[in-house]
């Protein structure tokens, strides 16, 4: 009976998909400093609950389940990134410093990454205080670079959260 409870615990009741957003990189980015990007993003929290038929008051916790970077139009590869993280912040946060809670990360990024990069989920216990808002600020931090990007191009970011 305990095994059944564990399986149910490991699978979210449903998922919340943030609207995808993009960041732009260019060859002037120094490999010797961190680069911060901040985007205001729709959480789709209410839409996910309406579609699931669940009661928002029954949430035990919300956790990161998937983060992915994709090069738009396969222009360049993500091989230049060495370490990065994505943080969920209250709407209106400043990009002058690290904000909110880390939701996704990758350190080190594997060599020869290619056009897509799957991120690791942070061990965050519960991020629902931030996710319940209609919009949040998402901070993408390219913490270390192997080298400068070869050209200017856009990277699409997709984020997914599980609701238990």
QUIPEPE-V472673 format. One record per residue. N is the residue number from 1. RES is the residue in one small letter. SS is DSSP state (H for helix, E for strand, L for the rest). OMEGA is omega as a letter, one per 20 degrees, with the letter a starting at -180 (999 if undefined). Layout:
n: [N N]
res: [RES RES]
ss: [SS SS]
omega: [OMEGA OMEGA]
This chain:
n: [1 2 3 4 5 6 7 8 9 10 11 12 13 14 15 16 17 18 19 20 21 22 23 24 25 26 27 28 29 30 31 32 33 34 35 36 37 38 39 40 41 42 43 44 45 46 47 48 49 50 51 52 53 54 55 56 57 58 59 60 61 62 63 64 65 66 67 68 69 70 71 72 73 74 75 76 77 78 79 80 81 82 83 84 85 86 87 88 89 90 91 92 93 94 95 96 97 98 99 100 101 102 103 104 105 106 107 108 109 110 111 112 113 114 115 116 117 118 119 120 121 122 123 124 125 126 127 128 129 130 131 132 133 134 135 136 137 138 139 140 141 142 143 144 145 146 147 148 149 150 151 152 153 154 155 156 157 158 159 160 161 162 163 164]
res: [x x x x x x x x x x x x x x x x x x x x x x x x x x x x x x x x x x x x x x x x x x x x x x x x x x x x x x x x x x x x x x x x x x x x x x x x x x x x x x x x x x x x x x x x x x x x x x x x x x x x x x x x x x x x x x x x x x x x x x x x x x x x x x x x x x x x x x x x x x x x x x x x x x x x x x x x x x x x x x x x x x x x]
ss: [L H H H H H H H H H L L L E E E E L L L E E E E E L L L L L L L L L E E E E E E E E L L H H H H H H H H L L L H H H L L L E E E E E E E E E E H H H L L L L L L E E E E E E E E E L L L L L L L L L L L E E E E E E E L L L L L L L L E E E L E E L L L L L L H H H H L L L E E E E E E E E E E E L L L L L L L E E E E E E E E E E E L]
omega: [r r r r r r r a a a r r r a r r r r r r a r r r a a r r a r a r r a a r a r r a r r a a a r a r r a a a a r a r a a r r r a r r r r a r r r r r r a a r a a a a r r a r r a r a r r r r r r a r r a r a r r a r r a i r a r r a a a r r r a r r r r a a a a a r r a a r r r r r r a r a r a r r r a r r a a r r a r r a r a a a r r r 999]
